[in-house]
Amino acid sequence: MNLLPKSSKEFGSADYWEKFFQQRGKKAFEWYGTYLELCEVLHKYIKPKEKVLVIGCGNSELSEQLYDVGYQDIVNIDISEVVIKQMKERNASRRPHMSFLKMDMTQMEFPDATFQVVLDKGTLDAVLTDEEEKTLRQVDRMLAEVGRVLQVGGRYLCISLAQAHILKRAVGHFSREGWMVRVHQVASSQEQVSEAEPRFSLPVFAFVMTKFRPVPGSALQIFELCTQEQGKPVRLESAHQLAEAVRERQHYAWLCSQLRRKTGLGSVSLDLCSGDTGEPRYTLHVVDNPTVKPSRDNHFAIFIIPQGRETEWLFGMEEGRKQLAASAGFRRLVTVALHRGQQYAGMESIQAELSTRVLELAPAWMPPQQQVPFLSVGGDIGVRTVQHQDHSALSGDYVIEDVQGEDKRYFRRLIFLSNRNVVQSEARLLKDVSHRAQKKRKKDKKKQRPADISEDFPSAPGQSIDKSYLCCEHHKAMIAGLALLRNPELLLETPLALLVVGLGGGSLPLFIHDHFPKSRIDAVEIDPSMLEVATQWFGFSQSDRMKVHIADGLDFITSLAGGEAKDSLSSFPARPLYDVIMFDVDSKDPTLGMSCPPPAFVDQLFLQKVKSILSDEGIFILNLVCRDLGLKDSVLADLKAAFPLLYVRRIEGEVNEILFCQLHPEQKLATPELLEMAQALERTLRRPGQGWDDTYVLSDMLKTVKIV
């Protein structure tokens, strides 16, 4: 028999509850959990000798079980005469000191300050079924009566699903009265008892409203959240923050419920936050791989990503995580990224911390008591050292960090915290520096603060940065594109004029400066903070051949195209012509579908300005990151209109595409010719006395180039 109402409004009807208890008979109805599920929070907030009022008691066994363990001063009220009669008959002889009264909780007959606890299990939820004026008036009368019958220091303990409108009304009412408001998540079983008694995918909460004596003129409001896995309550600044925190817990519970029942929900990710600070501590991605044939022990696994490697394609992109899950051979894999700014004692500590939480994401098909493996790379959690954190007015918060890579080499990175999983700039540290840092870490196993750890790395960039190495694949491809200038064997003696828009850590213009000794470079950067970062942390420096202009790239190029070149330009007469123009500039607006460059940089009219300052045989190289396929087609069409010869090189495992644009389509090179020129350029660059990374093969960068 289905005893749930057809409409939620029926919950507020006395007639509904009379019929409900007549049909149900004497069988107890435990809405929102049994005594065993609720006893931890009940015992925490109710003392055995306190006088307790249970409102909307129904035929729940909760009062009886509290009585049986020593809470004997309990008064129960309900609007249903049927259920009050049933409960009196059931308890008359066994629990003589507990009373049951038919009473409307909006008009209670008790004197003021009669009780020390008012206990409500689902009653507020049953009454506050909507936000119509009539309903809200009834709820306000109920809450006012609760406040009236409670003593100062007493608690209104309300078990609820904490839906948004209910939380808003209850918290708003009692915080205005100057009460302390705490929301306590209740650990409860999520299994369904039967079709007639469905359980909720939403978690159950207890509102603990503590009555304070009114202080005239005081506006103090106290809001706290206590989660089921964190015993210590977290203080929040406002009712809005409290509501947001509860909403996040509800979303997590709903997500766990969906993941238990279904597979292939698409890209599912969530943050697990520190109970002490509320800051994200772990980011989880759930990857289902239904193509894997089920076996005894391949149902579910957890993969811990070493610190600093969450930005790699295999771990940081959805397609990469799918490949990781497929290669690991598990039907469901949860990847776990560790957040910067958090302290981790080691792999065993992380496993212990996560074991309960991640098991909530296990699929329903996993056998009971199945052991869940924790996987990683190399068996450790990696090394991440935050060297510097700061704020830029243009770029927002950013961090400079050193991380250990796959080959145990160390890398320095610039990360904008508005886009935490994207490396803005990267440079490799010299091997002897990496060795010293690793040796010191092995020697000192004591727990250190981030400021202590940073001493493992030298702060002087000139002593630490390997300037011969390009970390970014798109930078490698952009350098390889210089082979399109023809006669690559002569480029070292050619006075190349280059314009690089977007400085970042300065790795790209610095590499060009050091490897092309006759080159003269103008670098344009809109954010003055980035010049400081590049200089202090990435070994960048200006010279008579390298000048940085703090300006908007759009304005800078527009000025040059209009013949308004300033005397401050390092290399050129009134209207400079560049042999190479490079755009490696990101957008600050994540909603555009194109994160590099900003759309204005590929506007048709602006491209004509770019074209006007490029030499006739020159090359325009653009780093394009565009996830909107329609927008990308439009960008390519505009580029093709301005530059008839257009090569495209897709960066494998990334969204980046490097575009090489030239003015004369008749000069196009077939792939064999292009590779031959790239090989000739590499032979030229591998000159004695000039550092060169042996893993960098220019021709490999151009093998997959296509002409649009």
LOTOR-152427 format. One line per 5 residues: number of its first residue (from 1); for each residue x, y, z of C-alpha. Coordinates in Angstrom, 1 decimal. Layout:
NUM) X,Y,Z | ...
END
This chain:
1) 0.0,0.0,0.0 | 1.4,3.4,-1.0 | 0.8,5.8,1.9 | 2.6,8.8,0.4 | 0.3,11.7,-0.6
6) -0.5,12.6,-4.2 | 0.6,16.2,-3.5 | 3.0,17.6,-1.0 | 0.3,20.0,0.2 | -1.5,17.1,1.8
11) 1.3,16.9,4.4 | -0.2,20.0,6.0 | -3.7,18.6,6.2 | -5.0,17.1,9.5 | -7.4,15.0,7.4
16) -4.5,13.4,5.5 | -2.8,12.4,8.8 | -6.0,11.0,10.3 | -6.5,8.7,7.2 | -2.8,7.9,7.1
21) -2.7,6.5,10.7 | -6.1,4.8,10.3 | -4.8,2.9,7.2 | -1.3,2.2,8.6 | -2.6,0.9,12.0
26) -0.1,0.4,14.7 | 3.0,-0.2,12.5 | 5.5,2.6,13.3 | 6.4,5.0,10.5 | 10.0,6.2,10.8
31) 10.3,9.1,8.4 | 13.9,10.4,8.0 | 15.5,7.6,9.9 | 15.3,5.2,12.8 | 16.5,5.8,16.4
36) 19.7,4.0,15.6 | 20.4,6.4,12.7 | 19.6,9.5,14.8 | 20.8,8.6,18.2 | 24.3,10.1,17.8
41) 22.9,13.6,17.2 | 20.0,13.2,19.6 | 22.3,12.2,22.5 | 24.7,15.0,21.6 | 22.0,17.7,22.0
46) 19.6,16.3,24.6 | 20.5,15.6,28.2 | 18.7,12.7,29.9 | 17.1,14.8,32.7 | 15.9,17.6,30.4
51) 12.2,18.1,29.7 | 11.5,17.3,26.1 | 8.6,18.2,23.8 | 8.1,16.1,20.7 | 5.9,18.0,18.2
56) 4.1,16.0,15.4 | 5.1,12.7,17.1 | 3.0,10.4,14.8 | 3.4,6.8,15.7 | 7.2,6.9,15.5
61) 9.0,4.7,18.0 | 11.6,7.5,18.6 | 10.1,8.8,21.8 | 9.7,5.3,23.2 | 13.3,4.4,22.4
66) 14.6,7.6,24.0 | 12.4,6.8,27.1 | 13.9,3.3,27.3 | 17.5,4.6,27.4 | 16.8,7.1,30.2
71) 15.0,10.2,28.6 | 11.8,9.9,30.6 | 10.5,13.5,30.8 | 9.0,13.5,27.4 | 5.7,15.1,26.2
76) 4.4,14.2,22.8 | 1.8,16.1,20.8 | 0.2,15.5,17.4 | -2.8,17.0,15.5 | -4.2,13.5,14.8
81) -6.6,12.2,17.4 | -6.3,8.7,15.9 | -2.5,8.5,16.4 | -2.6,10.0,19.9 | -5.1,7.3,21.0
86) -2.9,4.6,19.5 | 0.2,5.8,21.3 | -1.5,6.2,24.6 | -2.7,2.6,24.4 | 0.7,1.3,23.4
91) 2.6,3.1,26.2 | 0.2,3.3,29.1 | 1.7,0.4,31.1 | 5.2,0.2,29.8 | 6.1,4.0,29.9
96) 3.9,5.6,32.5 | 5.8,8.9,32.8 | 5.6,9.7,29.1 | 2.5,11.6,27.9 | 0.7,12.0,24.6
101) -1.6,15.0,23.9 | -3.7,16.0,21.0 | -2.6,19.5,20.3 | -2.1,21.9,17.5 | 1.6,23.0,17.6
106) 0.7,26.5,16.2 | -1.5,27.0,19.3 | 0.2,25.1,22.2 | -1.3,25.2,25.6 | 1.9,25.0,27.6
111) 3.1,28.0,29.7 | 6.1,30.0,28.5 | 9.6,28.4,29.0 | 8.2,24.9,29.9 | 10.8,22.8,28.0
116) 14.5,22.6,27.5 | 14.3,20.8,24.2 | 11.7,20.8,21.4 | 12.2,17.8,19.1 | 10.8,17.8,15.6
121) 11.3,14.9,13.2 | 10.0,15.8,9.8 | 7.1,18.0,11.1 | 8.4,21.3,9.8 | 9.0,19.7,6.4
126) 5.4,18.4,6.5 | 3.9,21.8,7.3 | 6.2,24.0,5.0 | 5.1,22.4,1.8 | 5.1,25.6,-0.3
131) 5.8,29.3,0.0 | 2.2,30.5,-0.3 | 1.2,33.2,2.2 | -1.2,31.0,4.1 | 1.5,28.3,4.6
136) 4.1,30.8,5.7 | 1.8,32.3,8.3 | 1.1,28.9,9.7 | 4.9,28.1,9.8 | 5.7,31.4,11.5
141) 3.1,30.7,14.2 | 4.6,27.2,14.7 | 8.1,28.5,15.1 | 7.0,31.4,17.3 | 5.3,28.8,19.6
146) 8.5,26.7,19.7 | 10.4,29.8,20.8 | 7.8,30.6,23.4 | 7.7,27.2,25.2 | 11.6,26.9,25.2
151) 13.7,28.1,28.1 | 16.7,30.3,27.5 | 19.5,28.0,26.6 | 17.0,25.5,25.3 | 17.3,23.9,21.8
156) 14.9,23.4,18.9 | 16.1,20.1,17.4 | 14.5,19.7,14.0 | 15.2,16.7,11.8 | 14.8,17.8,8.2
161) 15.8,17.3,4.6 | 16.8,21.0,4.7 | 15.3,21.9,1.3 | 16.2,25.4,0.3 | 12.8,27.0,1.2
166) 12.7,25.2,4.6 | 16.3,26.1,5.5 | 15.7,29.7,4.5 | 12.6,30.1,6.7 | 13.9,28.3,9.8
171) 17.3,29.9,9.7 | 15.9,33.3,9.0 | 13.3,33.1,11.8 | 15.7,32.1,14.6 | 18.7,34.1,13.5
176) 16.6,37.3,13.6 | 15.6,36.3,17.2 | 19.3,36.2,18.1 | 19.5,32.4,18.4 | 22.6,30.4,17.5
181) 22.0,28.4,14.4 | 23.8,25.1,13.7 | 23.0,22.6,10.9 | 24.3,19.1,11.7 | 24.4,16.5,9.0
186) 23.1,13.1,10.1 | 24.7,9.9,9.1 | 22.0,7.6,8.0 | 21.3,4.5,5.8 | 20.4,5.3,2.2
191) 18.9,1.9,1.5 | 15.2,1.7,0.7 | 13.1,-0.3,3.1 | 10.2,-1.0,0.7 | 8.2,0.6,-2.0
196) 5.8,1.8,0.6 | 8.5,3.4,2.6 | 11.0,4.9,0.2 | 14.2,6.5,1.5 | 15.6,9.8,0.3
201) 18.6,10.4,-1.9 | 18.9,13.7,-0.1 | 20.8,13.6,3.2 | 19.1,14.2,6.5 | 20.1,17.2,8.6
206) 19.3,18.3,12.2 | 18.7,22.0,12.8 | 20.0,22.9,16.2 | 18.6,26.3,17.2 | 19.8,27.4,20.6
211) 17.8,30.1,22.3 | 19.9,33.0,23.6 | 18.7,35.8,25.9 | 17.9,38.8,23.8 | 20.6,41.5,23.9
216) 19.2,45.0,23.1 | 21.0,46.6,20.1 | 23.1,43.4,19.4 | 23.2,42.3,15.8 | 25.4,39.2,16.4
221) 24.4,36.2,14.4 | 26.1,32.7,14.7 | 25.9,30.2,11.9 | 27.6,26.8,12.0 | 27.7,23.6,10.0
226) 28.7,20.2,11.4 | 29.2,17.5,8.8 | 28.8,13.8,9.5 | 32.5,13.1,8.9 | 33.8,16.2,10.8
231) 32.8,16.4,14.4 | 34.0,19.9,14.9 | 31.5,22.6,13.7 | 32.6,25.1,11.1 | 31.7,28.7,11.7
236) 30.2,30.5,8.7 | 29.7,34.2,8.1 | 26.1,34.3,6.9 | 22.9,32.5,6.4 | 23.7,32.5,2.6
241) 27.0,30.7,3.2 | 25.2,28.1,5.4 | 22.6,27.5,2.7 | 25.4,27.1,0.1 | 27.2,24.6,2.3
246) 24.1,22.5,2.8 | 23.3,22.6,-0.9 | 26.7,21.2,-1.7 | 26.2,18.4,0.8 | 22.8,17.6,-0.8
251) 24.3,17.7,-4.3 | 27.0,15.3,-3.2 | 24.5,12.9,-1.7 | 22.3,13.0,-4.8 | 25.4,12.4,-7.0
256) 26.3,9.4,-4.9 | 22.8,8.0,-5.2 | 22.9,8.4,-9.0 | 26.3,6.8,-9.2 | 25.2,3.8,-7.2
261) 22.3,3.2,-9.6 | 23.6,4.2,-13.0 | 26.7,4.1,-15.2 | 27.8,6.5,-17.9 | 26.5,9.7,-16.3
266) 29.0,11.7,-18.4 | 31.7,13.8,-16.9 | 31.2,13.8,-13.1 | 33.5,15.8,-10.9 | 33.3,17.1,-7.3
271) 35.5,18.7,-4.7 | 36.0,17.3,-1.2 | 36.8,20.1,1.2 | 38.8,20.4,4.4 | 36.5,20.2,7.4
276) 38.7,22.7,9.3 | 38.9,25.4,6.6 | 36.3,24.6,4.1 | 38.9,24.9,1.3 | 39.0,22.3,-1.4
281) 41.4,19.5,-0.5 | 40.7,16.8,-3.2 | 39.1,17.0,-6.6 | 37.5,13.7,-7.7 | 36.6,12.7,-11.3
286) 34.4,9.6,-11.8 | 35.1,7.7,-15.0 | 32.9,4.8,-16.1 | 34.2,2.4,-18.7 | 31.3,0.0,-19.6
291) 33.3,-1.6,-22.4 | 35.5,-3.4,-19.8 | 34.2,-7.0,-19.2 | 33.3,-7.6,-15.6 | 35.5,-9.9,-13.6
296) 35.9,-10.7,-9.9 | 38.1,-7.7,-9.0 | 37.9,-5.1,-11.7 | 34.7,-3.2,-10.6 | 36.1,-0.1,-8.9
301) 39.5,1.6,-8.2 | 40.9,4.9,-6.9 | 43.8,6.6,-8.7 | 45.8,9.1,-6.7 | 47.4,11.7,-9.1
306) 50.8,12.8,-7.8 | 51.0,16.5,-6.8 | 51.7,18.8,-9.7 | 50.7,16.3,-12.4 | 47.0,17.0,-12.4
311) 47.6,19.4,-15.3 | 48.9,16.6,-17.6 | 46.5,15.5,-20.4 | 46.2,12.0,-19.0 | 44.9,13.3,-15.7
316) 43.6,16.8,-16.4 | 41.4,16.2,-19.5 | 38.3,14.1,-19.8 | 39.6,12.2,-22.8 | 42.9,11.5,-21.0
321) 41.0,10.2,-17.9 | 39.0,7.9,-20.2 | 42.2,6.5,-21.6 | 43.6,6.1,-18.1 | 40.5,4.1,-17.0
326) 40.7,1.9,-20.1 | 44.4,1.1,-19.6 | 43.9,0.5,-15.9 | 41.1,-2.0,-16.8 | 38.5,-1.0,-14.3
331) 34.8,-0.5,-15.0 | 34.8,2.6,-12.7 | 37.8,4.6,-11.9 | 37.9,7.6,-9.6 | 40.9,9.9,-10.1
336) 41.9,12.1,-7.1 | 43.8,15.3,-7.5 | 45.6,16.9,-4.5 | 45.2,20.6,-4.0 | 48.0,23.1,-3.6
341) 48.1,24.8,-0.2 | 47.1,21.6,1.6 | 49.4,19.4,3.6 | 49.5,15.6,2.9 | 51.5,13.2,5.2
346) 51.8,10.4,2.5 | 50.0,7.8,0.5 | 48.8,5.8,3.5 | 47.4,8.9,5.2 | 45.5,9.9,2.0
351) 44.0,6.4,1.7 | 42.8,6.5,5.3 | 41.3,9.9,4.8 | 39.5,9.0,1.6 | 38.5,5.5,2.1
356) 35.0,6.2,3.5 | 34.3,9.1,1.2 | 35.2,7.5,-2.1 | 33.4,4.2,-1.3 | 30.2,6.2,-1.4
361) 30.9,6.6,-5.2 | 31.2,2.8,-5.7 | 28.8,1.2,-8.2 | 25.9,-0.9,-7.1 | 27.2,-3.9,-9.0
366) 30.4,-4.1,-6.8 | 30.2,-7.2,-4.5 | 29.9,-6.6,-0.8 | 33.2,-6.5,1.1 | 35.1,-6.1,-2.1
371) 38.6,-4.6,-1.5 | 39.1,-1.4,-3.5 | 42.6,-0.8,-4.8 | 44.3,2.6,-4.6 | 46.6,3.2,-7.6
376) 49.2,5.8,-8.4 | 52.3,6.6,-10.4 | 55.5,5.6,-8.8 | 53.9,4.8,-5.5 | 54.2,8.3,-3.9
381) 52.2,11.5,-3.9 | 54.8,13.6,-5.7 | 56.4,16.9,-4.7 | 54.8,20.3,-5.0 | 56.5,23.4,-3.5
386) 54.7,26.8,-3.6 | 57.5,29.3,-4.1 | 55.3,32.5,-4.3 | 51.7,33.6,-4.3 | 50.4,37.0,-5.3
391) 47.6,38.9,-6.9 | 47.5,40.7,-10.2 | 44.9,43.4,-10.9 | 44.5,41.9,-14.4 | 45.1,38.2,-14.0
396) 43.8,37.7,-10.4 | 45.5,35.4,-7.9 | 48.4,33.4,-9.2 | 51.0,31.0,-7.8 | 54.6,30.1,-8.7
401) 55.2,26.4,-7.8 | 57.9,23.8,-8.3 | 56.8,20.3,-9.0 | 58.5,16.9,-9.6 | 57.9,15.5,-13.1
406) 57.6,11.9,-14.3 | 61.4,11.6,-14.8 | 62.1,13.0,-11.3 | 63.2,16.3,-12.8 | 61.8,19.5,-11.3
411) 59.7,22.1,-13.1 | 58.7,25.6,-12.2 | 55.1,26.7,-13.1 | 53.0,29.8,-13.2 | 49.3,29.0,-12.5
416) 46.4,31.4,-12.5 | 44.2,30.3,-9.7 | 41.1,31.2,-11.7 | 42.0,28.2,-13.9 | 43.9,25.9,-11.6
421) 44.4,23.0,-13.9 | 46.0,25.0,-16.7 | 49.8,25.7,-16.7 | 50.2,29.3,-17.9 | 54.0,29.1,-18.1
426) 56.5,26.4,-17.3 | 60.3,26.0,-17.2 | 62.6,23.1,-16.3 | 65.0,23.5,-13.4 | 68.6,22.6,-13.9
431) 69.4,19.0,-13.0 | 71.9,19.8,-10.2 | 69.3,22.0,-8.5 | 66.7,19.2,-8.7 | 69.2,16.7,-7.3
436) 70.1,18.9,-4.3 | 66.4,19.5,-3.6 | 65.5,15.8,-3.7 | 68.5,14.9,-1.5 | 67.5,17.4,1.1
441) 63.9,16.2,1.2 | 65.1,12.6,1.8 | 67.2,13.8,4.7 | 64.6,16.0,6.3 | 61.4,13.9,6.9
446) 59.9,16.3,9.4 | 56.6,18.0,8.6 | 57.4,21.4,7.2 | 55.4,24.5,6.5 | 55.4,25.7,2.8
451) 57.7,28.5,3.7 | 60.3,26.0,5.0 | 60.0,23.7,2.0 | 60.6,26.6,-0.5 | 64.2,26.8,0.8
456) 64.9,23.5,-1.0 | 64.9,25.5,-4.2 | 67.1,28.5,-4.9 | 65.2,31.7,-5.5 | 67.7,33.1,-8.0
461) 66.2,32.3,-11.4 | 69.5,32.6,-13.3 | 70.9,29.8,-11.3 | 67.9,27.5,-11.6 | 66.2,27.7,-15.0
466) 67.3,25.5,-17.9 | 66.9,28.0,-20.7 | 67.7,25.5,-23.4 | 64.5,23.5,-22.7 | 61.0,24.3,-23.9
471) 58.4,22.6,-21.7 | 55.2,23.6,-23.6 | 54.5,21.5,-26.7 | 52.8,24.5,-28.4 | 56.0,26.6,-27.9
476) 58.0,23.8,-29.5 | 55.7,23.8,-32.5 | 55.9,27.6,-32.8 | 59.7,27.4,-32.9 | 59.6,24.6,-35.5
481) 57.4,26.8,-37.6 | 60.3,29.2,-38.2 | 61.5,26.6,-40.8 | 58.8,28.1,-43.1 | 61.0,31.3,-43.4
486) 63.1,29.2,-45.9 | 66.9,29.1,-46.0 | 66.9,27.8,-42.3 | 70.7,27.3,-42.4 | 71.1,31.1,-42.7
491) 68.7,32.1,-39.9 | 71.4,32.4,-37.3 | 73.1,35.1,-39.3 | 69.8,36.8,-40.3 | 68.7,39.9,-38.4
496) 65.2,38.5,-37.7 | 62.6,40.9,-36.4 | 60.0,39.3,-34.2 | 56.9,40.4,-32.3 | 55.7,38.2,-29.5
501) 52.3,39.1,-28.0 | 51.9,37.5,-24.6 | 54.9,37.2,-22.3 | 53.8,34.8,-19.5 | 57.0,33.4,-17.9
506) 59.0,34.6,-21.0 | 60.2,31.1,-22.1 | 59.3,31.6,-25.8 | 60.9,34.9,-26.5 | 63.9,34.0,-24.2
511) 64.5,30.8,-26.3 | 64.4,32.8,-29.5 | 66.7,35.4,-28.1 | 69.3,32.8,-27.0 | 69.2,30.5,-30.0
516) 68.9,33.2,-32.8 | 71.8,35.5,-32.0 | 70.9,38.2,-34.6 | 67.3,38.3,-33.7 | 65.6,41.4,-32.3
521) 62.4,40.9,-30.3 | 59.6,43.1,-29.2 | 57.5,41.3,-26.5 | 54.1,42.8,-25.6 | 52.5,42.1,-22.3
526) 49.4,43.8,-20.9 | 50.0,42.8,-17.3 | 53.0,44.4,-15.6 | 52.9,41.7,-12.9 | 53.9,39.1,-15.5
531) 57.1,40.9,-16.3 | 58.0,40.8,-12.6 | 57.2,37.1,-12.5 | 59.2,36.3,-15.6 | 62.2,38.2,-14.4
536) 62.2,37.0,-10.8 | 61.1,33.4,-11.2 | 61.8,32.3,-14.8 | 65.2,33.7,-15.7 | 63.9,36.3,-18.1
541) 65.8,39.5,-18.8 | 65.7,42.3,-21.3 | 68.7,43.3,-23.5 | 69.5,45.5,-26.4 | 67.9,42.8,-28.6
546) 64.9,42.1,-26.4 | 62.5,44.7,-25.2 | 59.2,44.2,-23.3 | 56.4,46.7,-23.9 | 53.7,46.9,-21.2
551) 50.7,47.5,-23.4 | 47.5,46.0,-24.8 | 48.5,43.9,-27.8 | 45.5,45.2,-29.7 | 46.5,48.9,-29.1
556) 50.2,48.2,-29.8 | 49.6,46.6,-33.2 | 46.9,49.2,-34.1 | 49.4,51.9,-33.4 | 52.1,50.3,-35.5
561) 49.7,49.7,-38.4 | 48.7,53.3,-38.3 | 52.3,54.4,-38.6 | 52.4,55.7,-35.0 | 55.5,53.8,-33.9
566) 57.1,55.3,-30.8 | 60.8,56.0,-30.4 | 60.9,53.6,-27.6 | 60.6,50.6,-30.0 | 63.9,48.8,-29.8
571) 64.6,47.8,-33.4 | 62.6,49.5,-36.1 | 62.0,52.8,-38.0 | 58.7,54.6,-38.1 | 56.7,51.7,-39.5
576) 58.4,48.4,-38.5 | 57.9,45.2,-40.5 | 58.3,42.0,-38.6 | 59.6,38.7,-40.1 | 57.7,36.8,-37.5
581) 54.6,37.7,-35.4 | 53.6,35.3,-32.6 | 50.3,35.4,-30.6 | 50.4,33.4,-27.4 | 47.9,35.4,-25.4
586) 45.1,34.0,-23.3 | 41.6,35.3,-22.7 | 40.4,36.3,-19.2 | 36.8,35.4,-20.1 | 36.1,31.6,-19.6
591) 32.6,31.9,-21.1 | 33.7,32.6,-24.7 | 34.4,29.1,-25.9 | 37.9,30.3,-27.0 | 40.5,30.7,-24.3
596) 43.4,31.7,-26.6 | 43.6,34.3,-28.0 | 40.8,36.7,-27.1 | 38.3,37.0,-30.0 | 39.4,40.5,-30.8
601) 42.8,39.3,-31.8 | 41.3,37.3,-34.7 | 38.7,39.8,-35.8 | 38.8,40.3,-39.6 | 39.7,44.0,-39.4
606) 42.4,43.5,-36.8 | 43.9,40.7,-38.9 | 44.4,43.2,-41.7 | 46.4,45.3,-39.2 | 48.6,42.3,-38.4
611) 49.0,41.6,-42.0 | 50.2,45.2,-42.6 | 53.1,45.0,-40.2 | 54.3,41.6,-41.4 | 57.1,41.4,-44.1
616) 56.1,40.0,-47.5 | 58.0,36.7,-46.8 | 57.1,36.6,-43.1 | 55.1,34.3,-41.0 | 52.3,34.9,-38.5
621) 52.1,32.1,-35.9 | 49.0,31.8,-33.6 | 48.3,29.6,-30.6 | 44.6,28.8,-30.9 | 42.6,27.1,-28.1
626) 39.0,26.9,-29.1 | 36.4,24.4,-27.9 | 33.5,25.9,-29.9 | 33.7,24.2,-33.3 | 31.5,26.7,-35.0
631) 33.6,29.6,-33.6 | 36.8,27.8,-34.7 | 35.5,27.4,-38.3 | 34.8,31.1,-38.3 | 38.3,32.0,-37.0
636) 39.9,29.8,-39.6 | 37.8,31.4,-42.4 | 38.8,34.9,-41.3 | 42.5,33.9,-41.1 | 42.3,32.3,-44.5
641) 40.9,35.5,-46.0 | 43.8,37.6,-44.6 | 46.5,35.0,-45.1 | 45.9,32.7,-48.1 | 48.5,30.1,-47.0
646) 47.4,28.5,-43.7 | 49.0,25.5,-42.1 | 47.5,23.9,-39.0 | 49.3,21.8,-36.4 | 47.2,20.1,-33.7
651) 48.9,19.5,-30.4 | 48.3,15.8,-29.5 | 46.4,15.4,-26.3 | 45.6,19.1,-26.0 | 43.0,21.5,-27.4
656) 45.8,23.7,-28.7 | 46.2,24.2,-32.5 | 49.2,26.1,-33.8 | 48.4,28.1,-37.0 | 51.2,29.1,-39.4
661) 49.9,31.9,-41.7 | 51.7,33.3,-44.8 | 50.8,35.7,-47.6 | 51.7,33.7,-50.7 | 49.8,30.4,-51.3
666) 52.1,29.5,-54.2 | 54.9,29.1,-51.7 | 53.2,26.2,-49.9 | 55.5,23.3,-49.0 | 54.6,19.6,-49.2
671) 55.2,17.6,-46.0 | 58.6,16.1,-47.2 | 59.9,19.6,-48.0 | 58.7,21.0,-44.7 | 60.3,18.2,-42.8
676) 63.6,18.7,-44.7 | 63.6,22.4,-43.8 | 62.9,21.6,-40.2 | 65.8,19.2,-40.1 | 68.1,21.8,-41.6
681) 67.0,24.3,-39.0 | 67.7,21.9,-36.2 | 71.2,21.1,-37.5 | 71.8,24.8,-37.6 | 70.6,25.3,-34.0
686) 72.6,22.4,-32.6 | 75.8,24.5,-32.9 | 78.7,24.0,-30.5 | 78.5,25.8,-27.2 | 74.7,26.3,-27.5
691) 72.6,24.2,-25.2 | 70.0,22.0,-26.9 | 67.6,19.5,-25.5 | 68.1,16.1,-27.3 | 64.4,15.2,-26.9
696) 63.4,18.2,-29.0 | 63.2,17.1,-32.7 | 61.9,20.0,-34.8 | 60.7,17.8,-37.7 | 58.5,15.8,-35.3
701) 56.7,19.0,-34.5 | 55.7,19.4,-38.2 | 54.9,15.8,-39.2 | 51.1,16.3,-38.7 | 50.9,19.8,-40.2
706) 48.0,20.2,-42.6 | 47.2,23.0,-45.1 | 43.7,24.4,-44.7
END
